[in-house]
Amino acid sequence: MKIGVITDCFKKSAKEGILKASDLKLDGVQIYATSGEFSPEVLTEKDIAEYNALLKEKGLSISALCGDMGGHGFEIAQDNPERVVKTKAIIDLAEKFGTKVITTHIGVIPDDVDHPRFKAMLDALTQCGEYAKSKGITLAIETGPETAPTLYNFVSRTNGGVGVNLDPANFVMVTGQNPAEAVYLLKDYIVHTHLKDGKMLKKTDPKIIYDHFAEGGIEALNVADFFLETPLGQGEVDWTAYIKALKDIGYDGYLTIERETGADPEADIIHAVNFIKKYL
């Protein structure tokens, strides 16, 4: 397996994040591409060529682009045509960078397949997935607000081009899902993973948590009441079982470090690199 990092976690520019990843001798980087300096509407062909040259010089690949739409994801049917167009633009950008994965949160998938929200989300992801598949790319849904069986039931109903970005911390912090068990169930769809740890402090309806994020960002909810993101090894992810499960299914892709909180994210990223190597 390869180790990467989300450049945005360094709280620096994309170029500076790439250089930091190179200094740490990582294999790749994931870059946020929905808005800002690395988005399709901002990057010129000259920019793309320069970034590709820098990545090649530093021996790095793009593990994935982050195509997270924010808000309620694809839950609201009337918002989805615009979001599908935007996602397709990010897919085109991924093709130019030679990456095969785009990760995204899509909202909260209902357990009930007859729920109107399920249909709205499935229709949108099927459209995006079919386009991604035509380009040899997978749109990977990040684990979080639903259990592995619910996510499996959703992904298996698409027509290809839709996979899973497995974030073990989101499982333990929000749903209580065992990440290793999730790996075995979702094995045919896992194309990317995040390296993150955390612990659940209080069980609650995941829809409540993700609705707060959607409507006001992390500041809109005192997440410390419900869960805590921690440096690797200080949370509730069973790393021995989780990495064993990934090896058992033959996963050989990226373990991409994500550190969204903390007083010194860069130090936590360095810790994560050293921490995970003993499991590989």
N, C-alpha and C positions, 0 to 999 in steps of 0.2 A: 504494500500500500504506500501511497505517496502522501506527503504532508504539505498542506498549503495554508494560506491565511487570507482572511478578508482584509483588503488593503484599508478600507474605511475604519477598521478598528484601531489603526494607528493614529487616527484623528489628524491625518495629513493628506496631502494631495495624492492622486492616483500614482503619479510618477515617484513621489517620495515613498509611498507604500511599496511600490515595486522594488525600489532600491533597498528598503528595510528587509523585505523578504529575501532578497539576494544576499544581504549581509548575514542573515540567519541560515543561509544555505538550504532554503526550502525548495520544493519542487514546483510550486505554482502559487497563483494568486486568484482570488475571486474578487470581482470589482462590481460595485453598484452601478447599474446602467439605465435606471428608469428616468432619472433626471440628473441635472448637474453636469460636471465636466466630462463625464464618460457616457453621456446619453446619445442616442442616434441623431437627435436634432442639433447637437453641439459639435460632435466630432466630424472633422472634415476628412477627406481621403488622405490628405497629407498627415493629419494627426494619427490616423490609423496606421499608416506606413511607419511613422516614427515610433509609435508604441510597439508595433510588431518587431521593429529593429531592436528596440531596447530590451524587450522580452527575450529575443533570441540571443542578444549579447550577454544577458545575465543568466541564460540557461533556464528560463522560467516558461511555464505554460500557463494559460488561463484555465483554471480548473472549472470555472463556471462564471457566467455573468449573473448578477442578481437582477431579476426583472420584477421585483415586488411592486405591485401597483399601489399598495397602501390602502387606507380606508377599509371598506368591507370586502376587498378582493373582488370576486366575481359573484357575490351573493345577490346583487340587485340587477335584475334582468335589463332594465332600461339603460343602465350605465355600461353594460357589457360590450355593445358594438364598438364604442370608442376604446375600451380597454383591450379588446381583441386586436384592433388596428395597431395600438401601441405595442402590444406583445409581439406581433408579427415584425414590427420594425426592430425590436430587440433581437429577435431570431435572425433577421438579416445581418445585424451587427455581429452576432456570435459567429455566423458563417465567415465573416471577414477576418475574425481573429482565430479561426480554426478551433474554437471550443465546441464541444458537443453537448453542453449542458447549460440550461438557464434555470435558476431556482426562483421560486416564488411562493408566497403565502396566498391562498385563494379564498380565505374566509373560513367559516365553520361549516363543515359538511354535516347535514342532518343524518341521523341513523335511519330515518324513514325515507325510503327511495321515492315515495309518493309525495313527499313534501315539496311545495313549489320551489323552494330555495335549492333543493337537490337538482331539479330539472334545469334551473337557470344556470347553475354552476357547471353541470355536466355538458349542457349545450355549448357554453363558452369554451370550456377546456377541450372539448372534442374538436372544435374549430381550430383552436390554437395548436392542439396536438397533431392534427392532420397536416397543418402547415409545417410544423417543426419536423415531423417525420419525413416530409418531402425534401428537407434540407439535411437529413441525417442528424438531426438534433433532438434532444429530449427536454421537454418542459417538466422540471422536477418539482413536485409539490412538497413544501417543507412540512415535516411532521410538527404537530403542536396541539391544536384544539380538539382533535378526535383520537379515538383509540385506533390501533392498527387494523382491527377487523373492519371498522367503518371506512378507513382510508382505502383498504384493499377492495372493498365492495364498490367504491367509487372509481378507482383507477382502472379496475378490470372491466368497467363498462365503457371506457373510451375506445377509440379506434386506433390506438397506437400514438407514439410520440409524446406520451405522458408517463412520467415515472415518479420516483420518490427521492427527495433529499432528506435523509434521515438525521434528525437532530435529537440525540438521546436525552439531552437536558430538558427540551420542551416536553417530552413524554413524562419524565419524572416530576417536573415542576407543576404541570397543569392537569394531566389526566391520570397520573399514577400508573401509566402503562409501563410494563417491563421492557426496556429497549432491546434486550437480547431476544426475547420472545417475538418482538416486532420484526427483527431482522429475519428470522426464519419464516414468518408469514409473508413478508413483503419482498422476499429475496429476488423474485423475478423482475422487480421494478426499481430496485435501489441503484441509482447511477451516481450519487454524490452523497457525502455525509458532512456534518458539521461536528467539530470537536468543541464541546461545551459541557459544563457541569452545573448542577444546581440542586436545590431541594424544595420540596413542597412544604409550606408552613401551615396552610389551611386548605382543605378541600372545598372547592366551589364549582359552580357551573362554568365550564370553559367559555361558554358564549358570553357570560358577563365580563370576563377578563378581556376577551378579544374585541368585544364591542367597545370597551373603554379605550383600547389601543386604537381602534378604527376611528373613533370620534374625537380623540384628543391626544393621541400618542401616549407614550409611557408616563408622561407627566400627569395625565388625567386620572391615574389610578395609583394608589399607594400599594405598589406591587409587594412591598415588604410585608403586607398583611397576608399575602397568599403564597408567595414563593420568593426564593432568593437565588440569583445566579452567582456561582462561586468560581474561583480558579479550579482547574482540573484537579481531581483527587480530593476536593474538599466538599463535594456534594454527594448525591445519592446514586449516581451512575455507577454500576458495578462494571468497572473497566475490564476486568479479567473476563467476565462472562460476555460482555459486549464485543470486545475484539475477537474473542474465540468464535463467536457467532458469525462475525464478518468473514473470518478465515474459513469457517466451515462451509459457507455458501460460495466461497471462491471470489469474494469481492476483492478487487485489486485496484480500486480507484482512489479518489482523494479523501483524506481526513483533513478538512479545512477548518482551521482554528477561527472561532468567533468569540470575541470578548466585548460585550456591549456595555458593561458597567465596570465599576471599580475605579479607585483613585489613580492607578497606574496601569492602564491596559497593556502598554508595551512590555512591562515587566511580567505581566500575567501571560502574555503571548510567548515570551522566552521560556517561562516556566512550563507552559503547555508543550512546547517543542521537546524539552528535556524529559518531561513526564511521560509522554506517549511513546517515546522511542524504546522504552524498556518492555513495551508490550508487542513490538513489531518484530 
